[in-house]
Amino acid sequence: MNAAPHNTEGEVTLAEGEVTLADIAALVRHALRSRRGRDLVLTEDTKVEDLDLSSLQLADIVFRLEEEKGVRFNGSDVSELSTIGELVQLANQSRLPTGA
């Protein structure tokens, strides 16, 4: 699996286009910023609750997806997600049309 590239400040830079598992994995690893984060293997079946992300970390991931991928989430939809695969699917369903 290819990881998303980082810029010179160590921030994750997401490529244009569909949201991928690699995008989400890079954002989760960056949010965790620990050895556990670097070694973490994420699959579509990984449970969001098993990641031990704080609500602030999850909000940052959602914000980054909105800003960089043109996604507009409904907050209640995000709170009901149980797996990383569901997050990828919801993000792609919630993408704004190009130019919006």
Secondary structure, 3 states (H helix, E strand, C coil): CCCCCECCCCCECCCCCCCCHHHHHHHHHHHHCCHHHHHCCCCCCCEHHHHCCCHHHHHHHHHHHHHHHCECCCHHHHHCCCEHHHHHHHHHHCECCCCC
